[in-house]
Amino acid sequence: MTLAHRSEELRQMVDPETALVDRRIFSDQDIYQLELEQIFARAWLFMCHDSQIPNPGDFFMTVMGEDRVIVVRDNEGNPQVVVNSCRHRGNAVCRADEGHATSVMCTYHGWTYDLQGRLVGVPGFKEVYHEELDRENWGLIKPAQVETYNGFIFACMDADAPTLQDYLGDVGRLCIDHIAARGEMKVVGGVQRYTIPCNWKLAADNVWDYYHTTTSHAASIAANYTYVRPGEKALNPITDRTRFTQPHTVIPGQYGHAISGYTITEDSQSLGAISGRAEAYRQTEEAQRLLGPVGVKVNGHPHVFPNMWMTGTQVSLRVPKGPAKTEIWWFTFLEASLDDDTRRARVNRANHTFGPSGILEQEDGENWAESTKAARGVVSKKHPLNYSMGLGLGEIINDELGPPRVETRINEHAQLWYYRAWADWMSAASWQELREHHAAIPRETM
C-alpha cells in the first residue's frame, strides 16, 4: 500500500459528517505502531513539573510513547531530557523512578554520562578503544526540543514541530492555566501508576464524557461519595435527569486540544452538580488574568493532545502500552501554602477519587476494557462507534471574550473533535502537512 493510500484509509476511519469512528483504531496492532510514530514521536508531551526536579541533579523517569526518558535538572538549572538507553548496548542507565544524581552509569559496561547526556566516561578508553571512540557523538539520545510553560516541562522528538507556545495555542495554554492560576503549585511525592486492559484513546475520550456519570458511577453517587456537596441530597442515579439540562461549554483547540464540561452559573451551582465545585481561586486577579472571562467559568476537563488530562488539581497521562493496554499515571498538585491538615485531607480525597484506590476509575476502567475487547471481534469491529450527540447543533461563539466555543448541554463535540485530530495526525506525512491540513476550528457549528 502506498503512503497516499494508507493516509486516505486512516483519514476515512473518522467521519466528521456522520460522527462515526472505525473500531479498528482501538485494536489494530499496525495502527498502534503507527500512532507511536505519527503522534507520540511528533507531538509535544508532558514530562513533569518544575517542582519535581527543583535542584541540579534531581531527576524524574517518564516516557515518550514507549521510549523511556529521564528528565533531569542540569548544573546550569535547565531541564534536560535524555532517552534512558546506553549508546553502547542499549541498557538502561537509570533504574529509579526519581531521585538525585551527579551522573548516570550503565551497569553493563560502565559507560558514564553527565547531567546533559554527554558521554564522559568509557572504561578502557585508552587501552581497548585506543582513544579512537568519538565520545562527543555518542552521548545519550535527546529530544529535538524541550520547553517549559508555567512550570510544566514538555519535550518533543521532532525538530520540525512548532514551538511549545504555538503547539499549545490559546486552548492548550488555557488547559494548563487551570492549575497554574491557583498560585504556587507543587506535585505531591509519588506518582500513582496502574494498568488497565484498554486502548489509550478510550481512556482519553472519557475525560469529556458527562453522559456516563450517573450510570457508570451509580455506586459512588448512591454512597454520597462524589458529585455532591456536603449537606445536599444525592442525585438518584437512575431517575435523575437534571444533568441533561446542565449548561456546558466546549472549547476546541488546534491539533486536538479541548476543554469541555459544566459552565459555572448561579443556577448550575445551586444544583450541586459541579463535581469540582467553584473554587475560590477563580475569583483572584491571577485567575482572571490567565483564564479570562470564558475560561474562569468553565468547570470542565482540559485535555492537551494526545494524552494529558487535567481535573481539579490533578494531571493524568494515558500512557500507551499496546493496542489493548494502557498505563494510567496520576500527578497530584497542591498549593504550597496549604496547612498540614488541609494538605492531608486533599491528598486523601485525591487518592480515593482517582488512582488505583480511587472509586471512579475502578468503575470507568471496566467500561474501557470491555469496549476494547469488543473492538477485536471479527463482526463487531466491522461496525463503527457513534459520536453523534449534538452533531451540527453546537453553534460556535466567536467573540472578544475568549476562544471560539460552544455553549450547550451534554454533548460529544469534544470527543469527535479529538478523533478528527487523531485522523489528521495519523494521515499527515510531516509537520508541514499537519500544519496545512489539520482540521480548522469550526466557524459555525460543531
C-alpha positions as CSV (number, residue, x, y, z in Angstrom):
1,M,0.0,0.0,0.0
2,T,1.4,3.4,-1.0
3,L,1.7,6.2,1.6
4,A,-1.1,8.1,-0.1
5,H,-3.5,5.1,0.1
6,R,-2.6,4.5,3.7
7,S,-3.2,8.1,4.6
8,E,-6.5,8.1,3.0
9,E,-7.6,4.9,4.7
10,L,-6.6,6.3,8.1
11,R,-8.5,9.6,7.4
12,Q,-11.6,7.7,6.5
13,M,-11.7,5.9,9.8
14,V,-13.1,9.1,11.3
15,D,-16.1,10.6,9.6
16,P,-16.9,14.0,10.9
17,E,-20.1,14.3,8.9
18,T,-21.8,11.2,10.4
19,A,-19.7,11.2,13.6
20,L,-18.8,7.5,13.1
21,V,-15.4,6.2,14.3
22,D,-14.0,2.9,13.0
23,R,-13.4,0.4,15.8
24,R,-10.2,-0.9,14.3
25,I,-8.4,2.2,15.7
26,F,-8.8,0.7,19.1
27,S,-7.5,-2.8,18.4
28,D,-5.2,-3.0,15.3
29,Q,-1.5,-3.6,16.1
30,D,-0.3,-1.9,12.9
31,I,-2.3,1.2,13.7
32,Y,-0.9,1.3,17.2
33,Q,2.6,1.1,16.0
34,L,1.8,4.0,13.6
35,E,0.5,6.0,16.5
36,L,3.8,5.8,18.2
37,E,5.5,7.2,15.1
38,Q,2.9,9.7,13.9
39,I,1.7,11.0,17.2
40,F,4.0,10.3,20.1
41,A,7.2,10.8,18.2
42,R,6.0,14.1,16.8
43,A,3.8,15.7,19.5
44,W,4.9,17.8,22.5
45,L,4.5,15.5,25.5
46,F,4.3,16.4,29.2
47,M,7.3,15.3,31.1
48,C,7.0,16.5,34.7
49,H,6.6,19.7,36.7
50,D,9.4,22.0,37.9
51,S,8.6,21.2,41.5
52,Q,9.6,17.5,40.9
53,I,13.1,18.4,40.0
54,P,13.8,21.6,41.9
55,N,17.6,21.2,42.3
56,P,20.5,20.4,39.9
57,G,20.8,16.6,39.8
58,D,17.2,15.9,40.6
59,F,15.6,13.6,38.1
60,F,12.3,12.0,37.2
61,M,11.7,9.0,34.9
62,T,8.9,9.2,32.4
63,V,8.1,8.1,28.8
64,M,7.5,9.4,25.3
65,G,5.4,6.8,23.7
66,E,7.3,3.6,24.6
67,D,10.7,5.3,24.8
68,R,11.7,5.7,28.5
69,V,13.3,9.1,29.2
70,I,14.9,10.8,32.1
71,V,14.1,14.4,33.0
72,V,16.9,15.9,35.0
73,R,17.9,19.4,36.2
74,D,21.5,20.2,35.0
75,N,24.1,22.2,36.8
76,E,23.0,25.4,35.0
77,G,19.5,24.9,36.3
78,N,17.9,23.9,32.9
79,P,15.7,20.8,32.5
80,Q,17.3,18.2,30.3
81,V,15.5,15.2,28.7
82,V,17.5,12.1,27.7
83,V,16.5,8.7,26.4
84,N,17.2,6.1,29.1
85,S,19.3,3.8,26.9
86,C,23.1,3.5,26.8
87,R,24.5,4.1,23.3
88,H,26.8,1.1,23.6
89,R,24.4,-1.9,24.0
90,G,21.1,-0.1,24.8
91,N,20.9,-1.0,28.5
92,A,19.1,1.4,30.8
93,V,21.4,3.9,32.5
94,C,18.9,4.6,35.3
95,R,16.6,2.2,37.2
96,A,15.0,4.6,39.7
97,D,11.7,6.4,39.1
98,E,13.0,9.6,40.7
99,G,15.9,10.8,42.8
100,H,19.2,12.7,42.7
101,A,22.4,12.0,40.8
102,T,25.5,13.8,39.6
103,S,25.9,11.5,36.6
104,V,24.4,8.2,35.4
105,M,26.4,5.0,34.6
106,C,25.3,2.0,32.6
107,T,25.6,-1.1,34.7
108,Y,26.5,-3.3,31.7
109,H,30.0,-1.9,30.7
110,G,30.3,1.3,32.7
111,W,29.7,4.0,30.1
112,T,29.0,7.1,32.1
113,Y,27.0,10.3,31.2
114,D,26.8,13.7,32.7
115,L,23.6,15.6,33.5
116,Q,23.3,16.9,29.9
117,G,23.6,13.4,28.5
118,R,27.2,13.8,27.3
119,L,29.4,10.7,27.4
120,V,32.1,11.5,29.9
121,G,33.4,8.1,31.0
122,V,34.4,5.0,29.0
123,P,36.3,2.2,30.7
124,G,39.3,1.2,28.7
125,F,39.2,4.3,26.5
126,K,42.9,4.2,26.1
127,E,43.6,0.5,26.4
128,V,40.9,-1.0,24.2
129,Y,39.4,1.9,22.2
130,H,42.8,3.3,21.6
131,E,41.3,6.8,22.1
132,E,39.6,6.5,18.8
133,L,36.0,6.5,20.1
134,D,34.4,9.9,19.3
135,R,32.7,10.4,22.7
136,E,31.1,13.7,21.6
137,N,28.9,11.8,19.1
138,W,27.9,9.0,21.5
139,G,26.1,10.9,24.1
140,L,22.5,9.9,25.2
141,I,19.8,10.4,22.6
142,K,17.9,13.6,23.3
143,P,14.5,15.1,22.1
144,A,14.8,17.8,19.5
145,Q,13.0,20.3,21.7
146,V,12.5,20.9,25.4
147,E,10.5,23.8,26.8
148,T,8.5,24.8,29.9
149,Y,5.2,26.6,30.2
150,N,4.1,27.9,33.6
151,G,6.2,25.2,35.4
152,F,5.1,22.3,33.1
153,I,8.0,20.7,31.3
154,F,7.4,19.4,27.8
155,A,9.6,17.6,25.2
156,C,9.2,16.9,21.5
157,M,11.2,14.4,19.4
158,D,10.5,16.2,16.1
159,A,12.7,19.2,15.2
160,D,10.1,20.4,12.6
161,A,7.4,20.7,15.2
162,P,6.3,24.3,16.2
163,T,7.4,25.8,19.5
164,L,5.6,24.7,22.6
165,Q,3.7,28.0,22.8
166,D,2.5,27.6,19.2
167,Y,1.7,24.0,19.7
168,L,-0.5,24.6,22.8
169,G,-2.2,27.7,21.3
170,D,-4.8,29.6,23.3
171,V,-6.7,26.4,24.3
172,G,-3.7,24.3,25.3
173,R,-2.3,27.1,27.4
174,L,-5.8,27.6,29.0
175,C,-5.8,23.9,29.9
176,I,-2.6,24.2,31.9
177,D,-3.5,27.6,33.3
178,H,-6.5,26.0,35.2
179,I,-3.8,24.6,37.5
180,A,-1.2,27.3,37.3
181,A,-3.8,30.0,38.2
182,R,-4.2,28.6,41.7
183,G,-0.8,30.0,42.8
184,E,2.5,28.3,43.6
185,M,1.8,24.6,43.0
186,K,3.9,21.6,43.9
187,V,3.5,17.9,43.0
188,V,2.9,15.5,45.8
189,G,5.7,13.0,46.0
190,G,4.9,9.6,44.5
191,V,3.2,9.5,41.1
192,Q,0.5,6.8,41.0
193,R,0.7,4.3,38.2
194,Y,-1.5,1.3,37.3
195,T,-2.6,-0.6,34.2
196,I,-6.0,-1.0,32.6
197,P,-6.5,-3.5,29.7
198,C,-7.9,-0.9,27.4
199,N,-6.9,1.2,24.4
200,W,-5.4,4.5,25.5
201,K,-7.8,6.6,23.3
202,L,-10.9,5.2,25.1
203,A,-9.4,6.4,28.4
204,A,-8.6,9.7,26.8
205,D,-12.0,10.5,25.2
206,N,-13.8,9.6,28.5
207,V,-12.5,12.8,30.1
208,W,-15.3,14.9,28.4
209,D,-18.0,12.2,28.8
210,Y,-20.6,13.6,31.2
211,Y,-23.2,11.3,29.8
212,H,-21.9,8.3,31.7
213,T,-21.7,9.7,35.2
214,T,-25.0,8.7,36.8
215,T,-24.9,5.3,35.1
216,S,-21.3,4.2,35.5
217,H,-20.9,5.9,38.8
218,A,-24.2,5.0,40.3
219,A,-22.5,3.2,43.2
220,S,-20.3,6.2,44.2
221,I,-23.3,8.6,43.8
222,A,-25.6,6.4,45.9
223,A,-22.9,6.3,48.6
224,N,-23.0,10.1,48.5
225,Y,-19.2,9.9,47.9
226,T,-18.8,12.3,45.0
227,Y,-20.6,14.8,42.7
228,V,-22.5,16.1,45.8
229,R,-21.6,18.9,48.2
230,P,-21.9,18.3,52.0
231,G,-25.5,18.8,53.1
232,E,-27.0,18.3,49.7
233,K,-29.2,15.4,48.7
234,A,-27.5,12.8,46.4
235,L,-28.8,12.6,42.9
236,N,-30.9,9.5,42.1
237,P,-28.5,7.6,39.8
238,I,-31.4,6.0,37.8
239,T,-34.1,8.6,37.6
240,D,-32.4,12.0,37.9
241,R,-32.4,13.8,34.5
242,T,-31.2,17.3,35.5
243,R,-27.7,16.5,34.2
244,F,-29.2,16.6,30.7
245,T,-30.1,20.3,31.0
246,Q,-26.9,21.5,32.8
247,P,-25.2,24.2,30.9
248,H,-21.9,23.1,29.2
249,T,-19.1,24.8,27.4
250,V,-16.9,23.2,24.8
251,I,-13.7,24.9,23.7
252,P,-11.9,23.1,20.7
253,G,-8.3,23.9,20.1
254,Q,-5.8,23.4,17.3
255,Y,-4.1,20.0,16.9
256,G,-6.7,18.3,19.1
257,H,-6.6,20.1,22.4
258,A,-10.0,20.7,24.0
259,I,-11.9,21.7,27.1
260,S,-15.4,20.6,27.8
261,G,-17.6,20.5,30.8
262,Y,-20.1,22.3,33.1
263,T,-20.4,26.0,32.9
264,I,-20.4,27.7,36.2
265,T,-23.6,29.8,36.7
266,E,-25.6,30.6,39.7
267,D,-28.3,28.1,38.7
268,S,-25.8,25.3,38.0
269,Q,-24.1,25.8,41.3
270,S,-27.3,25.6,43.2
271,L,-28.0,22.1,41.7
272,G,-24.9,20.7,43.3
273,A,-23.9,19.0,40.1
274,I,-20.4,20.6,39.6
275,S,-18.1,17.9,40.6
276,G,-15.1,20.1,41.3
277,R,-17.0,23.0,42.9
278,A,-16.5,26.6,42.1
279,E,-13.1,27.0,43.9
280,A,-12.3,30.4,45.4
281,Y,-9.2,30.7,43.3
282,R,-11.3,31.6,40.3
283,Q,-12.0,35.0,41.9
284,T,-8.4,36.0,42.2
285,E,-6.8,38.6,39.9
286,E,-4.3,36.0,38.7
287,A,-7.0,33.5,37.7
288,Q,-9.0,36.3,36.0
289,R,-5.9,37.3,34.0
290,L,-4.8,33.8,33.0
291,L,-8.2,32.2,32.3
292,G,-10.2,35.2,31.0
293,P,-14.0,35.6,31.3
294,V,-14.7,32.3,29.4
295,G,-12.1,30.1,31.0
296,V,-12.9,31.2,34.5
297,K,-16.5,29.9,34.1
298,V,-15.7,26.5,32.6
299,N,-15.6,23.8,35.3
300,G,-14.8,21.1,32.8
301,H,-11.9,18.8,31.8
302,P,-9.0,20.4,30.0
303,H,-7.0,18.0,27.7
304,V,-3.8,18.6,25.9
305,F,-3.4,16.3,22.8
306,P,-2.6,13.5,22.8
307,N,-2.9,12.2,26.4
308,M,-2.6,14.8,29.1
309,W,-5.8,15.4,31.2
310,M,-6.3,17.9,34.0
311,T,-9.1,17.6,36.5
312,G,-9.1,19.9,39.5
313,T,-5.5,19.9,40.8
314,Q,-4.6,16.5,39.3
315,V,-3.0,15.6,36.0
316,S,-3.4,12.2,34.4
317,L,-1.4,10.7,31.5
318,R,-2.9,7.9,29.4
319,V,0.3,6.1,28.5
320,P,0.0,3.6,25.6
321,K,1.5,0.1,26.2
322,G,-0.1,-1.7,23.3
323,P,-3.4,-1.6,21.5
324,A,-5.2,-3.2,24.5
325,K,-3.1,-2.0,27.4
326,T,-2.8,1.5,29.0
327,E,-0.8,2.7,31.9
328,I,-2.6,5.4,33.9
329,W,-0.4,8.0,35.6
330,W,-1.7,10.4,38.2
331,F,0.1,13.6,39.4
332,T,-1.5,15.4,42.3
333,F,-0.8,19.1,42.7
334,L,-1.3,21.1,45.8
335,E,-0.9,24.8,46.7
336,A,2.4,25.3,48.5
337,S,0.6,27.5,51.1
338,L,-1.7,24.7,52.4
339,D,-1.6,23.9,56.1
340,D,-0.8,20.2,57.1
341,D,-4.4,19.2,57.9
342,T,-5.8,20.6,54.7
343,R,-2.9,19.0,52.7
344,R,-3.6,15.6,54.2
345,A,-7.3,15.8,53.5
346,R,-6.7,16.9,49.9
347,V,-4.2,14.1,49.3
348,N,-6.6,11.5,50.9
349,R,-9.5,12.7,48.7
350,A,-7.3,12.6,45.6
351,N,-6.2,9.1,46.4
352,H,-9.7,7.8,46.8
353,T,-11.2,9.6,43.8
354,F,-8.8,8.6,41.1
355,G,-5.8,6.3,41.0
356,P,-5.6,2.6,41.8
357,S,-7.5,3.1,45.1
358,G,-9.9,5.6,43.6
359,I,-13.5,4.7,43.1
360,L,-14.2,6.5,39.8
361,E,-11.6,4.8,37.6
362,Q,-12.3,1.4,39.0
363,E,-15.8,1.9,37.5
364,D,-14.6,3.6,34.3
365,G,-11.8,1.1,33.7
366,E,-14.2,-1.8,33.4
367,N,-16.1,0.0,30.6
368,W,-13.0,0.8,28.7
369,A,-11.7,-2.7,29.0
370,E,-15.0,-4.2,27.7
371,S,-15.1,-1.7,24.8
372,T,-11.5,-2.7,23.9
373,K,-12.4,-6.4,23.9
374,A,-15.3,-5.7,21.5
375,A,-13.1,-3.8,19.1
376,R,-11.2,-7.1,18.5
377,G,-14.3,-9.1,17.4
378,V,-14.4,-10.2,13.8
379,V,-18.0,-9.0,13.5
380,S,-18.2,-6.2,16.0
381,K,-15.2,-4.3,14.6
382,K,-16.9,-4.0,11.3
383,H,-19.5,-1.7,12.9
384,P,-18.4,1.8,13.8
385,L,-18.9,3.7,17.1
386,N,-21.4,6.5,17.3
387,Y,-20.2,10.0,18.5
388,S,-23.2,12.0,17.1
389,M,-24.7,13.5,20.3
390,G,-25.5,17.1,19.4
391,L,-23.9,16.8,15.9
392,G,-24.5,20.0,13.9
393,L,-26.3,21.7,16.8
394,G,-23.4,23.3,18.6
395,E,-23.3,26.9,17.5
396,I,-19.8,28.4,17.5
397,I,-19.5,31.6,19.5
398,N,-16.6,33.7,18.3
399,D,-16.2,37.0,20.2
400,E,-13.7,39.1,22.2
401,L,-14.4,37.3,25.5
402,G,-12.4,34.2,24.7
403,P,-11.5,31.5,22.2
404,P,-14.2,30.1,19.9
405,R,-16.6,27.9,21.8
406,V,-20.0,26.2,22.1
407,E,-22.4,26.8,24.9
408,T,-24.8,23.9,25.1
409,R,-25.8,20.8,27.1
410,I,-24.2,17.4,27.4
411,N,-22.7,16.6,24.1
412,E,-20.0,14.6,22.3
413,H,-18.4,17.6,20.4
414,A,-15.0,17.3,22.2
415,Q,-14.8,13.6,21.6
416,L,-15.5,13.9,17.9
417,W,-13.0,16.8,17.7
418,Y,-10.4,14.6,19.3
419,Y,-10.8,11.8,16.8
420,R,-10.8,14.3,13.9
421,A,-7.4,15.4,15.2
422,W,-6.3,11.8,15.5
423,A,-7.1,11.2,11.9
424,D,-5.2,14.4,10.9
425,W,-2.1,13.3,12.8
426,M,-2.2,9.8,11.5
427,S,-2.6,10.8,7.9
428,A,-0.1,13.7,7.7
429,A,3.3,12.7,6.4
430,S,5.1,15.6,8.0
431,W,4.7,18.5,10.4
432,Q,4.4,20.8,7.4
433,E,1.5,18.8,6.1
434,L,-0.1,18.6,9.5
435,R,0.1,22.4,9.8
436,E,-1.5,22.9,6.4
437,H,-4.2,20.3,6.6
438,H,-5.3,19.8,10.2
439,A,-9.0,20.5,10.9
440,A,-9.7,24.2,11.4
441,I,-11.8,25.3,14.3
442,P,-15.4,25.2,13.0
443,R,-16.8,28.7,12.1
444,E,-20.5,28.0,12.5
445,T,-21.4,24.7,14.2
446,M,-19.9,21.5,15.6
